[in-house]
């Protein structure tokens, strides 16, 4: 494996891990955070956050031009709702041929755009891939491996990502359905919120039904959008349920649990915005998404989570398939 100059844009818990991981793989790494970011300031002062310690050779910066200059690969890990504006900031500094790897999950609220669609609109001509699937920083930094998926319209870029970043902690599979992997990765966060609501209501036993029905409704949407419905049962969606539906580290599950208990949640739960985007796609493609609808009614319409979830699982009798 040839060492690369890699810049990771976004210094949250996942971005910081990706920088740590890329350095561990022997690459020259720069980690960028927004000017004034409390996370970046902490990393600059201590070289660590509450999850990991960065190696001394890794460069930290708030200068986006510096981060983009000389980079052979750009990894982006920020909130999906900020992606379009961020790409507009990045555009003056980025060389067209340098690939962008999106290590984030979500759909743009208001448009329903997938993240690679935003990249194509804002950074035309840029090779782009998504790197998604299960895994938590807390597990990886303890040496617990996982499998993830890389997908792109560019076959060569998929091979490059797997060759550059595959190792003993992360085993890559090549995706063959960009639509399905992006939608599936985003939608699993919505299912994670629903799972947390069940935990908060002491109805954890319903998670099996939630997982089965969640994967089925997402599969129908993927198919309607022109993707392959089987992708919903792969690593990006169903394969990520353990890390999202059950894990104590999952922000989306924790958000749902707090919602059910009437408590505040201070972390980032991408599934909140994604739920509304999923309903936009539901209307656009004529596919029922009852779980996404239930989450939206609990989150945005302030309906009682217990009633919403009861209605979800006590619907009129129907055939399973």
N, C-alpha and C positions, 0 to 999 in steps of 0.2 A: 504494500500500500504506500502510495506517495503522499507525503505530508502536504497539506493544503493550508492556505491562509483563509481562515474562516472568521466571519464576523457574525455574532449573534445579536440581533436587534430586539431588545426587550429583556429586562433584568428581573422579572418576577420569578416565582419559584421554579417554573418550568424553563424559562429562558436561562436562568442561572445554572440550572442542572445541565442544560444542553451545552453551555459553555464549558462547564466542569468536565462533562463527558467527552466533548471534542478534544479538549486539552489532554485528557487521559488517553485518547486514541493517538496522540502524538502530533496533533495539528497546532499551528500557530493561531491563537485565538484572541479576538478582541470582543469584549462584551460592552454593548451600548445601553445606556438608560437615559431617560429624558432629563434635561437640565432641572435641577432642584428635586429630583425624585428621592424620596426618603430611602427607598431600597438601594439606589445607587450610592447615596451618601454612606449608608451603613456598610456596603461592600467596600467602598474606598477606605473607610476608617479601620475596618476590622478584617477585611478579606473573607468575611463569612456572613451567613444568615442563620436562621434557626434550623436549617436543613443540611448545610454543607459548608466546606471551607475551600475557597478557590486556590489553585496552585499559584505560586509567586510569579511565574512567567506569563500568566494571563494578563492582558491589558484591559483596563477599565476606562471608559470615556463617556462624556455626555455630548461629544462633538460628532454629529451624524456624518459630516463630510469625512472626518478622520476614520470613522468606522467603515465607511464604504470604500475609501481609497485603498487600492491594492488587494481588496478581498477577492478571492477566487470563488467563494460560495457565500451567499447571504442567507442566514437562517432567521426567520421572523417569528417571534413569539410574543404577541401583544393581544389585547382584547380585540375580538373580531369586529366589534362595532367601531373601532378606531382605525381599521385597516385602510380604508379609502383615503382618509385625510393623511395618514402616515405615508402612504405611497406617494402622495403629492409632495410631501416634504422631501422624500428620498429621491425623487425623480432627477433633480439637477445633479446629484452626486453619483448616480449609479451608471455603470457601463452596461449597455444593452445586453452584451453576451454573458454577463455574470448571472448565473442561475439564482433564483429565489426559492427557498424551501420553506413552506408554510407549516410550522409546527404548532398549530392552533386549530380550534374546532368551533364552528359557528356558521350562521347565515346572517346576511346583512338585514337588519330590521328596516322595514319600509319597502325594500326591493325584493327580498328573498334571494338575492344573489349569493351564489357560492363564492368562496374566497378566491379560487382561481379565476373566476369570471371578473372579479374586482381587479385582480392582477393584470389580466389581459386588457382591461379598459384603461387602467391607470399607468401601466408599465408595458406598453405594446412592444412585442418582439422579444420580451424576456422569457427565457426558459423557466418553467415553474413546475414544482412538484408539491405534493402534500405528504407529510410524515405523520401518521396517526396510529391509533391503536392503544391497547392497555398499558398501564404502567404508572407508578407513583414514584416521585423523587425519593420518598422515605424508603421504598423497597430497593430501588436501584443503588442508592448510596450504601446500602447494607450488603450489596453483592448479590441481590436476588434478581435473576434474569427474567426477561419477558420477550414476547414476540410482537413485532409491530409491522405495519404495512406502509410501503411507499408507492405512490401512484402519480402518474403524469401522462399527458398526451405525448411526451417525448420519451421514447423507449430508452434512449441512451442516457438520459438524465436519471431515470429510475436505477439503471445499473450503476451509474456514478455514485448516487447517494448510498446504495447498499454497499458498494465497495469501499467508500470513504468512511462510513460510520458504523458498519456492521462489526460486531465483536462478541466477546463473551457475555456481555450484559444484554445486548439487543440483537436478536436474530430477525432479519428482514424477510418479508414475503413481498413479491411484486404484485401490486394491484392491477386489475385489468378493466376497471370500471370506475372512472374518475367521478362521475355523477353519483354513483352508489356509495363510494367511499366517503365523499364529502358530505352528502346528506346523512348517511348513516352515522358518521362521526359526530355531526352536529346534533342529531336527534337523540343520541344516547344520553346527552346531558339533560334533556327534557324528561326522559324516563328515569334518570337519576333523581330528579326533583320529586317525581311521583313516588319513587321508592322511599325517599326520606319522609314524605307525608305519611306513608304507611307505617314507618318506624315510629313517627311521632304520635300516631293514633293507636299504637300497639296492635297493628294488623300486619306485622311482618310476614305472617304465613301467606299473605296474598302476593308476595313478590314473585312466586313462581308463575302465577297467572299474569302478573304485570309483564314479566319478561317474555312470555309466550305471545301475548297479545301485542306488546310493544314492537317486537321484531316483525310480526305479521303486518301491522299497519304501516310501518316504515318500508317494508318490502313492496307493498302495493304502491306507495308513493314513488319509490325509486323506479319501478316499472313504468308508471304513468309518465315520468319525466324523461324516459328514454334510456334508463339504465337497466341493469340486470338485477331482478329481485333477489337472486341468491346472494348478492353482496351484503344484504342486511344480516345474513347469518355468518358473516366473516369477521375478521379481526376489528374492523373499524366500528362495528355496531354491537352485535351480540357478543363478540369476543371481548368487548370492553365492558360488559355488564358487571363482571366481578369487581372491577376497579371503580365502578360508578354506582352500582346499585347496593353493594354490600360494604365497601371499604369505609372505615372511619376517616380515611384521608380525603374522601371525595367531597369537594365543596358543594356540588349540586345536591348530593344526598343530604348533607348537613343543612343546607338552605331549606330543603323540603321539610326536614324534621323540625327546624326552628319555626317554620311557617305553621305547621300543624299545632305547635305548642304555644303559638302567639308570642314567640321570642324574636329578638332582633338578630340579624346575621350580618357580620361586617366584611366577610370575604367576597370574592368575585365568583358568581355563579353564572356561567355563560348560558346555561339553559333558560334563564329568565327571558332574555331577549330572543333566544332561538325559538321559544315556544310560540311567540307571536308571529315570527317569520314562517314557522311551520304551518300555521293556520292560513297565512297568505298563500302558501303553496297548495294547501288543501283546497282552497277556493279556486285557485288558478287551474288546477289539474283535475278537479272533481273527485277527490279521494277523501273519504272520511278518516279523520285522525282523532278518535275519541279521547285518547290519553293526552295528546297535546291540547285538545279543547278543555279537558278537565283541569289541567295545570293552569291554563290561561284564566279560567274562571276563578280558580282559587287565588292566583297571584294578582291579576289585574282587576277583576270584578269584585274582589274581596268576599267571594262566596265561602261559606263554611267548608273547609277542606274535608271534614267528615262526610257531609252530605254529597259533595262533589264526587268523592271517591266511592261512596256507597252506590251512587247512581251509575258510576262507571262499571262496577262489577256486578251490579244487580239489574242489568239491562234485560230487555225481553229475551225469551228463549230463542236461540238460533243455533244453527249448525256450527261446529268449531271450524271446519274447513269447507 
